[in-house]
């Protein structure tokens, strides 16, 4: 009997024996994901480096005691809380646990949800294994920071997966969960434009959106909630969170200009970025090339990281997951293989301690983590704009 809800493969490898059997065994991949996460959990406890988890945990306490969410609390943690006002309530079940227990569940749950989302991708099983192997290093890079990025990536993928499966209610739920963690994660919800049941999706987005927006009223007064939303908007639009891992940071590093509030080159870059996004959406709708919905999803996951002022190195799990998924959905071409190799080598490997220090220094100093992702974005742009259904090779 076929397994219910199993995604139908849309593309298969031309040879099933390209990789050894152990490489394709689901238990091997699962064990490595969780073993790597466990090692990083132990490392976090031994070094005390899990500041982001402390920020999330403290946000619940601050909300509960009617303290401002978006101020510094240097006696407890460093950096700012940057997330949606509803996020502390979503995080509350972990915040009330002892920190060591909560951190364990948070990291293991992040890896588990990420791996679950990969297992739902509509590709042949052997391609899912390849995707899982290609993403393991970038996932562990993100897990090490104890941030929300692995969960955000999983929710973004699950949004598209459920749109594909004609489950608009679940797709709307995952879209809204993305928004209530990091607002920009809801960008994959734009895929609803290419699917049926648009009205159902929008109706439930509205329902979940209103519910989640008002959820802090369980603790805050209406006046406090309005002020909290004002503080959040001020925070996410302020130069306080200007990070250097985006394309903008790479350009500034390459031409030796300090990162600062927008200058002329930055404004031009953003105009080009939005023009590219609009063009990709238009031609995807017009040409309807094979797999265009998933290539648009991959494009959006790359785009939102590459042109985001709050992008840090751990954020790249979203972009790399989108890039790998998109490339693995396209027909096999030498260029796809080359781009995958460059992506893993430069984006996932070079910024780590697994390479010689001089290579690491170059990659980090010039923010080269963004470069392979940008090249793949251009590749997807070309595919969406110039490939038609009738011209794609079988």
C-alpha positions as CSV (number, residue, x, y, z in Angstrom):
1,X,0.0,0.0,0.0
2,X,1.5,3.4,-0.9
3,X,2.3,5.7,1.9
4,X,-0.2,8.5,2.4
5,X,0.9,12.0,1.6
6,X,4.2,10.8,0.1
7,X,5.3,13.4,-2.4
8,X,5.4,12.2,-6.0
9,X,8.9,12.5,-7.5
10,X,9.1,15.2,-10.2
11,X,12.6,14.3,-11.3
12,X,14.9,11.3,-10.8
13,X,18.6,10.8,-11.1
14,X,19.6,9.2,-14.4
15,X,21.5,6.5,-12.6
16,X,20.4,5.2,-9.2
17,X,23.7,3.6,-8.4
18,X,25.8,6.8,-8.4
19,X,26.2,6.8,-4.7
20,X,26.8,3.8,-2.3
21,X,23.9,2.3,-0.5
22,X,25.0,3.5,3.0
23,X,25.0,7.0,1.6
24,X,21.3,6.7,0.9
25,X,20.3,5.1,4.1
26,X,17.9,7.4,6.0
27,X,19.2,6.3,9.4
28,X,22.8,7.3,8.5
29,X,21.7,10.9,7.6
30,X,19.4,11.2,10.6
31,X,22.1,10.0,13.1
32,X,24.7,12.4,11.6
33,X,22.3,15.3,11.9
34,X,21.4,14.6,15.5
35,X,25.0,13.6,16.5
36,X,26.4,16.8,15.1
37,X,23.7,18.8,16.9
38,X,24.4,16.9,20.2
39,X,28.1,17.7,19.9
40,X,27.3,21.4,19.4
41,X,24.9,21.3,22.3
42,X,27.7,20.0,24.6
43,X,30.1,22.6,23.2
44,X,27.6,25.3,24.0
45,X,27.3,24.2,27.6
46,X,31.1,23.9,28.0
47,X,31.8,27.3,26.5
48,X,28.6,29.1,27.7
49,X,28.1,30.4,24.2
50,X,24.4,30.2,23.6
51,X,23.6,33.9,23.9
52,X,20.7,33.8,21.3
53,X,18.9,31.1,23.3
54,X,19.3,33.3,26.4
55,X,17.8,36.2,24.5
56,X,14.8,34.1,23.5
57,X,14.4,32.7,27.0
58,X,14.6,36.2,28.6
59,X,12.1,37.7,26.2
60,X,9.3,35.6,27.8
61,X,10.3,36.9,31.2
62,X,10.4,40.5,30.0
63,X,7.0,40.2,28.4
64,X,5.6,38.5,31.5
65,X,6.8,41.4,33.7
66,X,5.8,44.1,31.2
67,X,9.3,45.1,30.5
68,X,10.3,46.6,27.1
69,X,11.4,43.9,24.7
70,X,13.6,45.9,22.5
71,X,16.1,47.4,24.9
72,X,19.5,46.1,25.9
73,X,19.8,44.0,29.1
74,X,23.6,43.7,29.4
75,X,23.4,42.1,32.8
76,X,21.6,39.1,31.2
77,X,22.8,38.9,27.5
78,X,24.5,41.0,24.8
79,X,22.8,42.2,21.6
80,X,19.2,43.1,21.0
81,X,16.0,41.1,20.8
82,X,14.9,41.6,17.2
83,X,12.0,39.3,16.8
84,X,8.2,39.7,16.5
85,X,6.3,40.6,19.7
86,X,4.5,37.3,19.5
87,X,7.6,35.2,19.5
88,X,8.1,35.3,23.3
89,X,4.8,33.6,23.7
90,X,5.6,31.0,21.1
91,X,8.9,30.3,22.9
92,X,7.3,30.2,26.4
93,X,7.2,26.4,26.6
94,X,11.0,26.3,26.4
95,X,11.5,29.4,28.4
96,X,9.9,27.9,31.6
97,X,12.2,24.9,31.5
98,X,15.8,24.9,33.0
99,X,18.1,26.5,30.5
100,X,20.1,23.3,29.8
101,X,16.9,21.3,29.1
102,X,15.4,24.0,27.0
103,X,18.5,24.5,24.9
104,X,18.7,20.7,24.3
105,X,15.1,20.6,23.1
106,X,15.6,23.8,21.0
107,X,18.6,22.6,19.1
108,X,17.4,19.0,18.6
109,X,14.0,20.2,17.6
110,X,15.5,22.7,15.1
111,X,17.5,19.9,13.5
112,X,14.5,17.5,13.6
113,X,12.1,19.9,12.0
114,X,14.7,20.9,9.3
115,X,15.3,17.3,8.4
116,X,11.6,16.5,8.4
117,X,11.0,19.4,5.9
118,X,13.8,18.0,3.6
119,X,12.1,14.5,3.7
120,X,8.9,16.1,2.4
121,X,10.5,17.6,-0.7
122,X,8.9,16.5,-4.0
123,X,12.0,14.8,-5.4
124,X,13.1,11.3,-5.8
125,X,14.4,9.6,-2.6
126,X,18.0,9.5,-3.7
127,X,17.9,13.2,-4.5
128,X,16.6,13.9,-1.0
129,X,19.5,12.1,0.5
130,X,21.9,14.2,-1.6
131,X,20.2,17.4,-0.5
132,X,20.5,16.3,3.1
133,X,24.2,15.6,2.7
134,X,24.9,18.9,1.0
135,X,23.1,20.9,3.7
136,X,24.4,19.2,6.8
137,X,27.5,21.5,7.2
138,X,25.4,24.7,6.7
139,X,22.8,23.4,9.1
140,X,25.4,22.8,11.8
141,X,26.9,26.3,11.2
142,X,23.4,27.7,12.0
143,X,22.8,25.3,14.9
144,X,26.0,26.5,16.5
145,X,24.5,30.0,17.0
146,X,21.3,28.6,18.5
147,X,19.2,31.0,16.4
148,X,15.8,30.5,14.8
149,X,17.2,30.1,11.2
150,X,16.9,26.3,10.9
151,X,13.3,26.4,12.0
152,X,12.6,29.4,9.8
153,X,14.0,27.4,6.8
154,X,11.9,24.4,7.6
155,X,8.7,26.5,7.9
156,X,9.5,28.3,4.6
157,X,9.9,24.9,2.8
158,X,6.7,23.5,4.5
159,X,4.7,26.5,3.3
160,X,5.6,25.6,-0.3
161,X,5.2,21.9,0.2
162,X,1.6,22.3,1.6
163,X,0.7,24.7,-1.3
164,X,1.9,22.0,-3.6
165,X,-0.2,19.4,-1.8
166,X,-3.3,21.6,-2.0
167,X,-3.4,22.2,1.7
168,X,-3.8,26.0,1.9
169,X,-4.7,26.0,5.6
170,X,-1.5,24.4,6.6
171,X,0.4,26.6,4.2
172,X,-1.2,29.7,5.7
173,X,-0.3,28.4,9.2
174,X,3.4,28.0,8.3
175,X,3.5,31.3,6.6
176,X,2.2,33.1,9.6
177,X,4.5,31.2,12.0
178,X,7.4,32.5,9.8
179,X,6.1,36.0,10.2
180,X,5.7,35.7,13.9
181,X,9.3,34.7,14.3
182,X,11.1,36.8,11.7
183,X,8.7,38.8,9.6
184,X,10.6,38.4,6.3
185,X,10.4,34.6,6.5
186,X,6.8,34.9,5.2
187,X,8.1,35.8,1.8
188,X,7.6,32.2,0.5
189,X,3.9,32.8,1.0
190,X,4.1,34.7,-2.3
191,X,3.9,31.3,-4.0
192,X,0.2,31.3,-3.3
193,X,-0.1,33.4,-6.5
194,X,0.8,30.3,-8.5
195,X,-1.6,27.8,-6.9
196,X,-5.3,27.2,-6.7
197,X,-7.3,27.9,-3.5
198,X,-6.0,31.4,-3.3
199,X,-9.1,32.7,-1.4
200,X,-8.8,29.9,1.2
201,X,-5.1,30.6,1.7
202,X,-5.7,34.3,2.2
203,X,-8.7,33.8,4.5
204,X,-6.7,31.6,6.8
205,X,-3.6,33.9,6.6
206,X,-6.0,36.7,7.8
207,X,-7.4,34.5,10.6
208,X,-4.0,33.2,11.8
209,X,-2.5,36.7,11.3
210,X,-5.0,38.5,13.5
211,X,-4.9,35.8,16.1
212,X,-1.1,35.9,16.3
213,X,-0.9,39.7,16.3
214,X,-3.3,39.9,19.2
215,X,-1.8,37.0,21.1
216,X,0.4,39.2,23.4
217,X,-2.9,40.6,24.8
218,X,-2.9,37.6,27.0
219,X,-0.3,39.5,29.0
220,X,-0.1,43.1,27.8
221,X,-2.7,45.8,27.8
222,X,-3.8,47.2,24.4
223,X,-1.7,50.3,25.0
224,X,1.3,48.2,25.9
225,X,0.8,46.1,22.8
226,X,0.6,49.1,20.5
227,X,3.8,50.5,22.0
228,X,5.6,47.2,21.7
229,X,4.7,47.0,18.0
230,X,6.0,50.6,17.5
231,X,9.2,49.6,19.3
232,X,9.6,46.5,17.1
233,X,9.1,48.5,13.8
234,X,11.6,51.1,15.0
235,X,14.1,48.3,15.8
236,X,13.8,46.4,12.5
237,X,14.1,49.6,10.4
238,X,17.0,51.1,12.4
239,X,20.7,50.9,11.5
240,X,21.3,49.2,14.8
241,X,20.9,45.8,13.1
242,X,23.0,46.7,10.1
243,X,24.9,43.4,9.5
244,X,27.6,42.7,6.9
245,X,26.9,39.3,5.5
246,X,24.6,40.3,2.7
247,X,25.5,41.2,-0.9
248,X,25.7,44.8,0.4
249,X,28.3,43.8,3.0
250,X,30.3,41.8,0.4
251,X,30.3,44.8,-2.0
252,X,31.5,47.2,0.8
253,X,34.2,44.7,1.8
254,X,35.5,44.2,-1.8
255,X,35.7,48.0,-2.4
256,X,36.9,48.8,1.1
257,X,34.0,51.0,2.1
258,X,32.9,50.8,5.7
259,X,29.3,49.5,6.2
260,X,27.1,52.4,7.0
261,X,23.5,53.7,6.4
262,X,22.6,53.5,2.7
263,X,24.8,55.3,0.2
264,X,24.4,55.6,-3.6
265,X,25.7,52.1,-4.5
266,X,23.4,50.6,-1.9
267,X,20.3,52.3,-3.3
268,X,21.2,51.2,-6.9
269,X,21.7,47.6,-5.6
270,X,18.2,47.6,-3.9
271,X,16.5,49.0,-7.1
272,X,18.2,46.2,-9.1
273,X,17.2,43.6,-6.5
274,X,13.5,44.5,-6.5
275,X,13.5,44.8,-10.3
276,X,15.0,41.3,-10.5
277,X,12.4,40.0,-8.1
278,X,9.5,41.5,-10.0
279,X,10.9,40.3,-13.3
280,X,11.3,36.7,-12.0
281,X,7.8,36.6,-10.7
282,X,6.4,38.0,-14.0
283,X,8.3,35.6,-16.3
284,X,7.5,32.6,-14.0
285,X,3.8,33.4,-14.4
286,X,4.2,34.0,-18.1
287,X,6.5,31.1,-19.2
288,X,5.5,28.5,-16.7
289,X,8.7,26.5,-17.2
290,X,8.9,23.1,-15.6
291,X,9.4,23.2,-11.8
292,X,9.0,27.0,-12.0
293,X,7.1,27.1,-8.7
294,X,9.9,25.5,-6.8
295,X,12.5,27.6,-8.6
296,X,10.6,30.7,-7.5
297,X,10.6,29.4,-3.9
298,X,14.3,28.8,-4.1
299,X,14.8,32.3,-5.6
300,X,12.8,33.9,-2.8
301,X,14.8,32.1,-0.1
302,X,18.0,33.3,-1.7
303,X,16.8,36.8,-2.4
304,X,15.5,37.5,1.2
305,X,18.9,36.6,2.6
306,X,21.1,38.3,0.0
307,X,19.4,41.7,0.2
308,X,18.6,41.8,3.9
309,X,20.3,44.3,6.2
310,X,20.0,41.9,9.1
311,X,21.7,39.0,7.4
312,X,24.4,37.2,9.4
313,X,26.4,34.1,8.6
314,X,23.9,31.7,10.3
315,X,21.1,33.2,8.2
316,X,22.5,31.5,5.2
317,X,20.9,28.2,6.0
318,X,17.8,29.7,4.3
319,X,19.7,30.7,1.2
320,X,21.7,27.5,0.9
321,X,18.6,25.3,1.4
322,X,16.8,27.2,-1.3
323,X,19.8,27.1,-3.7
324,X,20.4,23.3,-3.2
325,X,16.7,22.5,-3.5
326,X,16.3,24.5,-6.6
327,X,19.4,23.1,-8.3
328,X,18.5,19.6,-7.5
329,X,15.0,20.1,-9.0
330,X,16.4,21.3,-12.4
331,X,17.5,18.8,-15.1
332,X,21.1,17.8,-14.6
333,X,23.5,20.1,-16.2
334,X,27.3,20.6,-15.7
335,X,26.7,24.1,-14.6
336,X,24.4,23.0,-11.8
337,X,27.0,20.6,-10.5
338,X,29.7,23.3,-10.7
339,X,27.4,25.8,-8.8
340,X,26.7,23.2,-6.1
341,X,30.4,22.5,-5.7
342,X,31.2,26.2,-5.4
343,X,28.3,26.7,-3.0
344,X,29.4,24.0,-0.6
345,X,33.1,25.0,-0.8
346,X,32.8,28.7,-0.5
347,X,29.6,29.4,1.4
348,X,29.5,26.4,3.8
349,X,33.1,25.4,4.2
350,X,35.4,28.3,3.7
351,X,34.1,30.5,6.6
352,X,34.7,27.6,9.1
353,X,37.8,26.3,10.9
354,X,37.8,23.2,8.7
355,X,39.9,25.1,6.0
356,X,43.4,26.6,6.3
357,X,43.3,29.9,8.3
358,X,44.4,32.0,5.3
359,X,41.4,30.8,3.2
360,X,39.1,31.4,6.2
361,X,40.5,34.9,6.6
362,X,39.9,35.8,3.0
363,X,36.3,34.3,2.9
364,X,35.3,36.1,6.1
365,X,37.1,39.4,5.4
366,X,35.4,39.8,2.0
367,X,32.1,38.3,3.0
368,X,32.4,35.8,0.2
369,X,29.7,33.6,1.7
370,X,27.3,35.7,-0.4
371,X,29.0,35.2,-3.8
372,X,28.0,31.6,-4.7
373,X,24.4,32.3,-3.6
374,X,24.3,35.4,-5.8
375,X,25.6,33.4,-8.8
376,X,22.9,30.8,-8.2
377,X,20.3,33.6,-7.9
378,X,21.4,34.8,-11.4
379,X,21.1,31.3,-12.7
380,X,17.5,31.0,-11.4
381,X,16.8,34.4,-12.8
382,X,17.9,33.3,-16.3
383,X,16.0,30.0,-16.0
384,X,12.7,31.7,-15.0
385,X,13.0,34.5,-17.6
386,X,14.2,32.6,-20.6
387,X,13.1,29.0,-20.3
388,X,9.7,28.0,-21.6
389,X,8.0,24.7,-21.0
390,X,8.4,23.6,-24.6
391,X,12.1,24.2,-24.8
392,X,13.3,22.3,-21.7
393,X,15.2,19.0,-22.5
394,X,13.7,15.9,-21.0
